[in-house]
């Protein structure tokens, strides 16, 4: 069984059709972390994802450019959390 609750809804949509609806940046730790809530275009399912995994490029993009409406690519990490791998501002 997939660790993503809506794995089937995500098929074929992960790279080009995931759009950020709201976001936050947490500056309380050593390095900033970003979080987003968005929607898959085809299925209209919502998703929650965060930055992490040792790659700071996604959170830096979120800090430098407006994330609302941005397209995102996410992937599960080894524990099944949805991690933002790339973000492209609208």
C-alpha positions as a Markdown table, in Angstrom:
| # | Residue | x | y | z |
|---|---|---|---|---|
| 1 | Unk | 0.0 | 0.0 | 0.0 |
| 2 | Unk | 1.3 | 3.5 | -0.9 |
| 3 | Unk | 2.2 | 5.9 | 1.9 |
| 4 | Unk | 0.4 | 8.6 | -0.1 |
| 5 | Unk | -3.3 | 8.6 | 0.8 |
| 6 | Unk | -4.3 | 9.7 | -2.8 |
| 7 | Unk | -1.5 | 7.9 | -4.7 |
| 8 | Unk | -3.8 | 7.2 | -7.7 |
| 9 | Unk | -4.9 | 10.8 | -7.9 |
| 10 | Unk | -1.3 | 11.8 | -8.2 |
| 11 | Unk | -0.5 | 9.5 | -11.1 |
| 12 | Unk | 0.7 | 11.6 | -14.1 |
| 13 | Unk | 0.2 | 14.9 | -12.2 |
| 14 | Unk | 3.2 | 15.2 | -9.9 |
| 15 | Unk | 5.4 | 17.2 | -12.2 |
| 16 | Unk | 3.3 | 19.7 | -14.1 |
| 17 | Unk | -0.1 | 20.0 | -12.6 |
| 18 | Unk | 0.4 | 20.7 | -8.9 |
| 19 | Unk | -0.3 | 24.3 | -8.0 |
| 20 | Unk | 0.4 | 26.1 | -4.7 |
| 21 | Unk | -2.7 | 27.6 | -3.0 |
| 22 | Unk | -1.0 | 28.7 | 0.2 |
| 23 | Unk | 2.4 | 28.6 | 1.8 |
| 24 | Unk | 4.5 | 29.3 | 4.9 |
| 25 | Unk | 8.1 | 29.8 | 5.7 |
| 26 | Unk | 9.4 | 28.7 | 9.2 |
| 27 | Unk | 12.5 | 30.6 | 10.2 |
| 28 | Unk | 12.7 | 29.3 | 13.8 |
| 29 | Unk | 15.3 | 26.6 | 13.1 |
| 30 | Unk | 18.9 | 26.6 | 11.9 |
| 31 | Unk | 17.7 | 26.8 | 8.3 |
| 32 | Unk | 14.3 | 28.0 | 6.9 |
| 33 | Unk | 11.7 | 25.4 | 6.0 |
| 34 | Unk | 8.9 | 25.9 | 3.6 |
| 35 | Unk | 5.4 | 24.3 | 3.5 |
| 36 | Unk | 2.7 | 24.4 | 1.0 |
| 37 | Unk | -0.9 | 23.4 | 0.5 |
| 38 | Unk | -2.0 | 23.0 | -3.1 |
| 39 | Unk | -4.2 | 21.3 | -5.6 |
| 40 | Unk | -3.8 | 18.8 | -8.4 |
| 41 | Unk | -5.4 | 20.1 | -11.6 |
| 42 | Unk | -6.8 | 16.9 | -13.0 |
| 43 | Unk | -8.3 | 15.3 | -9.9 |
| 44 | Unk | -8.7 | 18.5 | -7.8 |
| 45 | Unk | -7.3 | 16.6 | -4.8 |
| 46 | Unk | -5.4 | 18.7 | -2.3 |
| 47 | Unk | -1.9 | 18.0 | -1.1 |
| 48 | Unk | 0.4 | 19.2 | 1.7 |
| 49 | Unk | 4.2 | 19.2 | 1.2 |
| 50 | Unk | 7.3 | 20.6 | 2.7 |
| 51 | Unk | 10.9 | 21.4 | 1.8 |
| 52 | Unk | 13.7 | 19.4 | 3.2 |
| 53 | Unk | 15.8 | 16.4 | 2.4 |
| 54 | Unk | 19.0 | 18.5 | 2.4 |
| 55 | Unk | 18.2 | 20.5 | -0.7 |
| 56 | Unk | 17.7 | 24.3 | 0.1 |
| 57 | Unk | 16.9 | 25.3 | -3.5 |
| 58 | Unk | 13.1 | 25.0 | -3.1 |
| 59 | Unk | 12.9 | 27.0 | 0.1 |
| 60 | Unk | 15.2 | 29.7 | -1.4 |
| 61 | Unk | 12.9 | 30.0 | -4.4 |
| 62 | Unk | 9.9 | 30.3 | -2.0 |
| 63 | Unk | 11.7 | 33.1 | -0.1 |
| 64 | Unk | 12.8 | 35.0 | -3.3 |
| 65 | Unk | 9.7 | 34.6 | -5.4 |
| 66 | Unk | 6.0 | 34.5 | -4.7 |
| 67 | Unk | 5.0 | 30.9 | -4.3 |
| 68 | Unk | 1.2 | 31.4 | -4.8 |
| 69 | Unk | 0.2 | 29.8 | -8.1 |
| 70 | Unk | 3.6 | 28.2 | -8.5 |
| 71 | Unk | 3.9 | 24.7 | -10.0 |
| 72 | Unk | 5.6 | 22.2 | -7.7 |
| 73 | Unk | 7.2 | 18.8 | -8.1 |
| 74 | Unk | 7.1 | 16.6 | -5.0 |
| 75 | Unk | 8.3 | 13.2 | -4.0 |
| 76 | Unk | 8.0 | 11.0 | -0.9 |
| 77 | Unk | 11.1 | 10.7 | 1.2 |
| 78 | Unk | 12.1 | 7.4 | 2.9 |
| 79 | Unk | 9.6 | 7.9 | 5.7 |
| 80 | Unk | 6.8 | 8.7 | 3.3 |
| 81 | Unk | 6.6 | 12.5 | 3.8 |
| 82 | Unk | 5.8 | 14.6 | 0.8 |
| 83 | Unk | 8.9 | 16.7 | 0.0 |
| 84 | Unk | 9.1 | 19.6 | -2.5 |
| 85 | Unk | 11.8 | 18.8 | -5.0 |
| 86 | Unk | 11.3 | 21.7 | -7.3 |
| 87 | Unk | 9.1 | 24.9 | -7.5 |
| 88 | Unk | 8.5 | 27.1 | -10.5 |
| 89 | Unk | 6.9 | 30.5 | -9.8 |
| 90 | Unk | 3.9 | 31.4 | -11.8 |
